Amino acid sequence: MIHSELGKEGEHGLFNYCIISLSTLMLMSPFSCATAIVALIVSTYGHDCKKYNLTPSDQSLIDMMKHYLHTSRKADCPLTPLQQDIGVTYVRWGKKTCPEKSDIVYTGQVGGNSYSNKGGGSNWLCLPSDPENGKAHSYANDGLYGAEYQINSSNNPSGVSANLYDKEVPCSVCRRKGKVSVLMIAGRKSCYKGWKSEYSGFLLSEHKSSNSKDFICMDGDAEPLDNRSSNEEGALFYPVRAKCGSLRCPPYKDNTEVLCTVCTK
């Protein structure tokens, strides 16, 4: 219930004050509440404002009503289509699925340039399992190969299967709704404060004696694309180890496997 009184002119001039039942407002629907508050403010200010002086208590009440209107309406405002569509994408290397709370955009296999090529691309690609192929040509620039694990019992990172050698590498492109930033951190298995780890694993890349490629964060529970062991020697994944020197040790340690994690925020 809202009660408004218009005072008469006294020694402090004309004034206007309102008494409002906040408990009643809170029980109203947001629309009714907003209507009531607007009506109250119109009642308060609808006169010639130059003739009226608001006391500090009047102004405090009005400020409180404005705050209530702002917070109550904000909670009830639906997300716009643009806000609902906020999210980030990342590749989960070595897995056919996405982590919990992430949606799968597509799955496929990892591709890249051949380890022996001197030119061409240097990045790894997550290739979809349902490609739309172009026309066949004979020009000599075959630069896209499937990737294989070069992981065995002599170099497998802690917890990673030693039976992945020469098997092809799967991948998944994942989308995490409600996030605006994605970051791969090499040298850590956990994210910094305020960030959420999507998955953790080990840093892998091409062998140092082959052509250069990017580092990627291979899932710590990496799996093969299937049971085929082909040894096609295309794009090859090797675990990376740290080397002290220009890399400061400590905090790093010599000849250790390099951990990694993919974080979102």
Phi, psi and chi 1 to 4 in degrees:
 res  aa     phi    psi   chi1   chi2   chi3   chi4
   1 MET       -  139.4 -178.7  177.3 -175.0      -
   2 ILE  -119.3  130.6  -59.0  172.0      -      -
   3 HIS  -124.9  128.5  177.2   67.1      -      -
   4 SER  -127.4  131.7  174.5      -      -      -
   5 GLU  -120.8  137.6  -73.0 -171.2   26.4      -
   6 LEU  -102.0  112.7 -176.4   62.9      -      -
   7 GLY   -75.3  167.6      -      -      -      -
   8 LYS   -98.8  164.3  -64.3 -178.1  179.2  179.8
   9 GLU   -67.4  128.6 -173.7  171.3    7.8      -
  10 GLY  -128.7 -156.3      -      -      -      -
  11 GLU   -71.1  -20.2   59.4  179.2   -0.6      -
  12 HIS   -99.5   11.4  -61.4  -66.5      -      -
  13 GLY    86.0 -177.4      -      -      -      -
  14 LEU   -70.6  145.2  -67.5  172.7      -      -
  15 PHE  -142.6  163.7   63.7   92.4      -      -
  16 ASN  -136.8  132.6 -175.7  -73.6      -      -
  17 TYR  -139.8  156.5   66.1   92.3      -      -
  18 CYS  -131.7  142.4  -55.2      -      -      -
  19 ILE  -116.5  122.9  -56.9  171.0      -      -
  20 ILE  -127.5  138.7 -173.6  168.0      -      -
  21 SER   -90.3  102.0  172.2      -      -      -
  22 LEU   -65.6  -33.6  -69.3  178.4      -      -
  23 SER   -62.6  -36.2   60.6      -      -      -
  24 THR   -68.6  -40.7  -57.2      -      -      -
  25 LEU   -60.9  -39.7  -81.7  179.1      -      -
  26 MET   -67.2  -24.4  -68.8  177.6 -177.2      -
  27 LEU   -83.8  -14.2  -66.7  175.0      -      -
  28 MET   -74.6  158.1  -69.6  179.8  172.7      -
  29 SER   -68.6  154.2   68.4      -      -      -
  30 PRO   -54.0  -38.7  -25.8   33.8      -      -
  31 PHE   -66.2  -45.7  179.5   77.9      -      -
  32 SER   -64.6  -41.3  -61.2      -      -      -
  33 CYS   -62.6  -44.9 -179.8      -      -      -
  34 ALA   -62.0  -40.8      -      -      -      -
  35 THR   -62.6  -41.8  -56.8      -      -      -
  36 ALA   -65.8  -42.1      -      -      -      -
  37 ILE   -68.6  -41.4  -66.6  176.2      -      -
  38 VAL   -60.0  -42.8  169.1      -      -      -
  39 ALA   -62.0  -38.3      -      -      -      -
  40 LEU   -65.8  -44.4  176.0   60.7      -      -
  41 ILE   -66.3  -38.6  -65.9  174.3      -      -
  42 VAL   -62.9  -41.1  169.1      -      -      -
  43 SER   -62.1  -38.3  173.3      -      -      -
  44 THR   -72.9  -41.4  -56.1      -      -      -
  45 TYR  -104.8    1.2  -71.4  102.5      -      -
  46 GLY   -72.4   -9.0      -      -      -      -
  47 HIS   -91.5 -177.0  -53.7  -78.8      -      -
  48 ASP   -72.6  103.1 -175.0   -4.7      -      -
  49 CYS   -62.0  -21.9  -64.8      -      -      -
  50 LYS   -67.6  -20.2  -65.2  180.0 -179.5  178.8
  51 LYS   -93.2   -4.7  -63.8 -179.5 -179.9  179.3
  52 TYR  -123.5  141.7  -62.2   91.3      -      -
  53 ASN  -113.5  125.3  -63.8  -38.7      -      -
  54 LEU   -86.8  133.8  -67.5  176.4      -      -
  55 THR   -77.4  163.7   66.8      -      -      -
  56 PRO   -56.5  -36.8  -28.8   37.0      -      -
  57 SER   -67.9  -35.7   60.1      -      -      -
  58 ASP   -61.8  -47.2  -65.4  -26.1      -      -
  59 GLN   -65.0  -37.0 -171.9   61.2   53.0      -
  60 SER   -62.7  -40.9  175.1      -      -      -
  61 LEU   -64.2  -42.7  178.2   59.5      -      -
  62 ILE   -64.6  -42.4  -68.6  171.5      -      -
  63 ASP   -62.1  -39.0  -68.5  -19.1      -      -
  64 MET   -65.3  -40.2 -177.5  168.4   58.4      -
  65 MET   -65.6  -40.6  -71.4 -171.9  -63.8      -
  66 LYS   -62.4  -41.7  -72.2  179.9  179.1  178.3
  67 HIS   -64.1  -43.2  175.6   73.3      -      -
  68 TYR   -62.7  -43.0  175.2   78.1      -      -
  69 LEU   -62.6  -42.7  177.6   60.1      -      -
  70 HIS   -64.9  -47.5  173.2   74.0      -      -
  71 THR   -72.1  -39.7   55.0      -      -      -
  72 SER   -69.0  -40.0   63.3      -      -      -
  73 ARG   -72.4  -34.4  -63.5  -65.9  -70.0  180.0
  74 LYS   -62.7  -39.3 -177.3  177.8 -180.0 -179.1
  75 ALA   -66.7  -29.7      -      -      -      -
  76 ASP   -93.3   -6.6  -67.4  -37.9      -      -
  77 CYS   -71.9  124.1  -73.2      -      -      -
  78 PRO   -70.2  152.1   27.4  -34.7      -      -
  79 LEU   -67.9  141.5  -66.6  175.2      -      -
  80 THR   -72.9  159.4   65.3      -      -      -
  81 PRO   -54.3  -35.9  -27.9   35.4      -      -
  82 LEU   -66.5  -42.3 -177.0   59.9      -      -
  83 GLN   -66.4  -37.9  -70.4  172.6  -40.4      -
  84 GLN   -66.4  -23.8  -69.6  174.9  -23.0      -
  85 ASP   -95.0    6.9 -159.5   40.5      -      -
  86 ILE   -67.4  136.8  -71.8  174.4      -      -
  87 GLY   177.8  170.7      -      -      -      -
  88 VAL  -127.3  155.2  -64.7      -      -      -
  89 THR  -117.2  151.5   56.8      -      -      -
  90 TYR  -154.5  162.3   60.4   90.4      -      -
  91 VAL  -100.5  132.1  178.4      -      -      -
  92 ARG  -100.0  100.9 -170.6 -177.2 -168.5 -172.0
  93 TRP   -77.4  130.7  -54.8  100.4      -      -
  94 GLY    92.7    4.2      -      -      -      -
  95 LYS  -134.6  152.2  -63.3  -66.3  -73.1 -175.4
  96 LYS   -96.7   -2.2  -55.4  171.7 -170.5  175.1
  97 THR  -127.3  167.2   59.4      -      -      -
  98 CYS  -104.5  156.4  -70.0      -      -      -
  99 PRO   -62.8  163.9  -20.7   32.5      -      -
 100 GLU   -56.7  140.1 -175.4 -179.4   -1.7      -
 101 LYS    78.2   -0.1  -64.4 -176.2  179.5  179.5
 102 SER  -109.1  143.5  -72.1      -      -      -
 103 ASP   -94.0  145.4  -60.7  -35.3      -      -
 104 ILE   -82.0  123.5  -66.0  179.9      -      -
 105 VAL   -82.0  -51.1  179.8      -      -      -
 106 TYR  -164.4  162.9   68.0   86.9      -      -
 107 THR  -120.3  162.3   61.2      -      -      -
 108 GLY  -179.0 -149.5      -      -      -      -
 109 GLN  -125.6  155.0   72.5  173.6  108.9      -
 110 VAL   -79.4  136.7 -179.3      -      -      -
 111 GLY  -128.5  161.5      -      -      -      -
 112 GLY  -174.4 -178.0      -      -      -      -
 113 ASN   -72.5  154.9 -162.6    2.6      -      -
 114 SER   -65.4  144.2  171.0      -      -      -
 115 TYR   -60.5  -23.4   77.4   98.2      -      -
 116 SER   -95.3  -10.4   60.7      -      -      -
 117 ASN   -71.4  140.0  -75.5  -16.0      -      -
 118 LYS   -87.4  -23.4  -58.5  -56.5 -179.5 -176.3
 119 GLY  -127.0 -170.7      -      -      -      -
 120 GLY    99.2 -166.8      -      -      -      -
 121 GLY   -71.1  153.6      -      -      -      -
 122 SER  -119.0    0.7   60.5      -      -      -
 123 ASN  -102.6  158.8   55.7  -43.7      -      -
 124 TRP   -91.3  147.6  -60.3   96.5      -      -
 125 LEU  -124.5  142.2  -58.8  171.5      -      -
 126 CYS   -96.2  102.9 -174.5      -      -      -
 127 LEU   -89.1  131.4  -58.0  171.8      -      -
 128 PRO   -67.1  151.6   24.1  -32.6      -      -
 129 SER   -79.7   -5.7   56.3      -      -      -
 130 ASP  -126.0   65.3   56.3  -15.1      -      -
 131 PRO   -69.0  158.1   29.0  -37.3      -      -
 132 GLU  -109.1  102.2  -63.1  172.4  -17.4      -
 133 ASN   -82.3  146.4  -62.9  -55.0      -      -
 134 GLY   -88.5 -168.8      -      -      -      -
 135 LYS   -76.7  152.7  -65.6 -179.8 -180.0  180.0
 136 ALA   -78.8  140.0      -      -      -      -
 137 HIS  -139.0  163.0  -74.2  -83.8      -      -
 138 SER  -111.1    5.3   58.8      -      -      -
 139 TYR   -68.2  149.0   52.0   81.8      -      -
 140 ALA   -86.3   72.7      -      -      -      -
 141 ASN  -147.1   51.6 -167.0   28.6      -      -
 142 ASP   -73.0  109.4   47.9  -31.1      -      -
 143 GLY  -127.9    9.1      -      -      -      -
 144 LEU  -123.8  116.8 -178.5   58.6      -      -
 145 TYR  -126.2  159.2  -65.6   76.6      -      -
 146 GLY   -75.2  151.1      -      -      -      -
 147 ALA   -96.2  145.7      -      -      -      -
 148 GLU  -126.5  147.4  -62.5  173.0    2.9      -
 149 TYR   -73.3  137.4  -65.9  107.4      -      -
 150 GLN  -114.3   55.6  -63.0  -63.7  -75.0      -
 151 ILE  -117.0  123.8  -63.3  174.7      -      -
 152 ASN  -138.0 -168.1   53.5   37.3      -      -
 153 SER   -68.1  -16.4   57.9      -      -      -
 154 SER   -87.5  -16.6   66.8      -      -      -
 155 ASN  -139.3    6.9   66.6   -0.3      -      -
 156 ASN   -69.0  131.1   60.8  -49.7      -      -
 157 PRO   -62.2  160.2  -21.4   33.8      -      -
 158 SER   -55.7  123.4  -55.6      -      -      -
 159 GLY    88.0   -9.8      -      -      -      -
 160 VAL   -91.0  136.5  176.3      -      -      -
 161 SER   -59.9  140.3  173.0      -      -      -
 162 ALA   -86.4    0.2      -      -      -      -
 163 ASN   -97.1   20.0  -62.2  -39.8      -      -
 164 LEU   -92.3   -5.8  -67.2  173.8      -      -
 165 TYR   -56.6  129.1 -169.8   77.5      -      -
 166 ASP    66.5   10.5  -82.8  -14.1      -      -
 167 LYS   -92.0  148.8  -71.0 -170.7  167.1   66.5
 168 GLU   -76.0  157.6  -76.2  136.8    5.5      -
 169 VAL  -106.2  122.8 -174.6      -      -      -
 170 PRO   -83.5  169.5   33.3  -34.6      -      -
 171 CYS  -158.1  160.5   58.0      -      -      -
 172 SER  -137.3  136.9  -62.9      -      -      -
 173 VAL   -95.9  122.2  173.6      -      -      -
 174 CYS  -117.4  151.6  -51.9      -      -      -
 175 ARG  -127.1  127.3 -174.7  172.7 -170.4  -88.6
 176 ARG  -108.4  111.7 -174.4   73.0  152.6   85.1
 177 LYS   -70.8  150.5  -67.8 -179.3  179.9  178.1
 178 GLY    80.2   -0.2      -      -      -      -
 179 LYS  -106.5  155.2  -55.9  -67.4 -175.6  176.6
 180 VAL  -123.1  -10.7  -64.6      -      -      -
 181 SER  -137.1  144.5  -59.6      -      -      -
 182 VAL  -135.2  141.9   60.9      -      -      -
 183 LEU  -149.1  130.7  173.1   68.4      -      -
 184 MET   -96.7  125.0 -169.5  -85.3  -85.0      -
 185 ILE  -110.9  117.2  -56.6  176.2      -      -
 186 ALA   -88.2  139.1      -      -      -      -
 187 GLY    97.5    1.6      -      -      -      -
 188 ARG  -140.7  153.3  -71.2 -177.4   63.1   89.4
 189 LYS  -108.6   -2.6   63.4  179.9  178.8  179.8
 190 SER  -130.3  156.0   59.8      -      -      -
 191 CYS   -88.2  163.5  -60.6      -      -      -
 192 TYR   -78.6  165.7  -70.2  102.7      -      -
 193 LYS   -54.9  132.4 -175.5  177.8  179.9  179.9
 194 GLY    93.6   -7.4      -      -      -      -
 195 TRP  -111.7  152.9  -66.6   77.5      -      -
 196 LYS  -115.9  128.8  161.5   72.1  175.5  176.3
 197 SER   -78.2  125.1  177.4      -      -      -
 198 GLU   -84.9  -40.3  -62.2  -63.2  -30.1      -
 199 TYR  -164.2  161.9   75.0   91.3      -      -
 200 SER  -129.8  161.9  -62.1      -      -      -
 201 GLY  -177.9 -137.4      -      -      -      -
 202 PHE  -133.4  148.8  -59.2   91.2      -      -
 203 LEU   -78.2  127.7 -155.3   65.6      -      -
 204 LEU  -130.0  157.0  -90.6   67.5      -      -
 205 SER  -164.8 -170.5 -171.5      -      -      -
 206 GLU   -72.2  159.6 -171.1   68.2   73.3      -
 207 HIS   -65.2  148.0 -165.1  -84.9      -      -
 208 LYS   -64.8  -19.6   67.5  178.3 -176.0  178.3
 209 SER   -87.7   -5.7   62.7      -      -      -
 210 SER  -102.2 -172.5  -57.0      -      -      -
 211 ASN   -67.1  156.6   66.6   -9.9      -      -
 212 SER   -77.1  140.0  -64.1      -      -      -
 213 LYS  -138.9  165.8  -75.1 -158.3 -177.8   72.6
 214 ASP   -65.9  159.0  -67.8  -17.4      -      -
 215 PHE   -83.7  142.7  -66.4  109.1      -      -
 216 ILE  -130.4  159.3   59.3   96.0      -      -
 217 CYS   -96.9  102.1 -173.1      -      -      -
 218 MET   -81.3  133.8 -174.8   68.8   68.9      -
 219 ASP   -56.1  139.4 -164.6  -78.0      -      -
 220 GLY   -66.5  -14.0      -      -      -      -
 221 ASP  -115.0   44.8 -171.8   29.6      -      -
 222 ALA   -58.2  147.2      -      -      -      -
 223 GLU  -133.5  162.2   59.7 -174.4  -20.8      -
 224 PRO   -80.6  159.2   29.2  -33.7      -      -
 225 LEU   -62.3  -43.1 -178.9   65.2      -      -
 226 ASP  -158.9 -164.5   50.8   34.3      -      -
 227 ASN   -87.2   -1.1  -68.2  -34.5      -      -
 228 ARG   -69.5  135.7  171.6 -177.6  164.3 -178.8
 229 SER  -121.1  102.6 -176.3      -      -      -
 230 SER  -101.5  -31.8   58.8      -      -      -
 231 ASN    53.1   50.8 -167.7   25.3      -      -
 232 GLU   -82.6  -13.9  -63.3  -72.3  -10.9      -
 233 GLU    56.2   52.1  -59.2  -66.9   -7.3      -
 234 GLY   -94.6 -106.4      -      -      -      -
 235 ALA   -91.6  132.4      -      -      -      -
 236 LEU  -123.5  133.9  -55.6  175.4      -      -
 237 PHE  -101.9  125.6  -87.5  119.9      -      -
 238 TYR  -123.7  144.4  -71.3   84.4      -      -
 239 PRO   -65.3  148.1  -18.4   31.1      -      -
 240 VAL  -105.2  139.7  174.0      -      -      -
 241 ARG  -120.2  154.1   60.2 -175.7  175.1   88.8
 242 ALA   -80.1  147.9      -      -      -      -
 243 LYS  -131.1  117.4 -177.1   61.0  179.9  174.5
 244 CYS   -70.6  155.6  -69.6      -      -      -
 245 GLY   144.3 -105.3      -      -      -      -
 246 SER   -69.5  -22.9   54.7      -      -      -
 247 LEU   -81.8  117.1  179.4   65.3      -      -
 248 ARG   -67.6  126.7  -64.3  -63.6  179.5   89.5
 249 CYS  -130.4  118.6  -60.2      -      -      -
 250 PRO   -68.5  168.1   27.7  -32.8      -      -
 251 PRO   -82.6  -17.9   30.3  -36.2      -      -
 252 TYR   -81.6  165.9  -69.0   90.8      -      -
 253 LYS  -124.1  143.1  -66.2 -176.8  178.3  179.9
 254 ASP   -68.7  139.5 -161.3   34.1      -      -
 255 ASN    62.5   26.9  -67.3  -35.5      -      -
 256 THR   -99.7  149.9   55.0      -      -      -
 257 GLU   -63.8  147.0   57.2 -160.9   23.3      -
 258 VAL  -101.6  117.7 -177.8      -      -      -
 259 LEU   -78.0  164.7  -53.6  177.8      -      -
 260 CYS  -159.1  161.9   59.6      -      -      -
 261 THR  -151.0  149.9 -175.0      -      -      -
 262 VAL  -106.9  122.2  172.6      -      -      -
 263 CYS  -117.5  147.9  -52.1      -      -      -
 264 THR  -128.4  159.8   56.7      -      -      -
 265 LYS  -151.4      - -176.8  177.2 -179.1  179.0
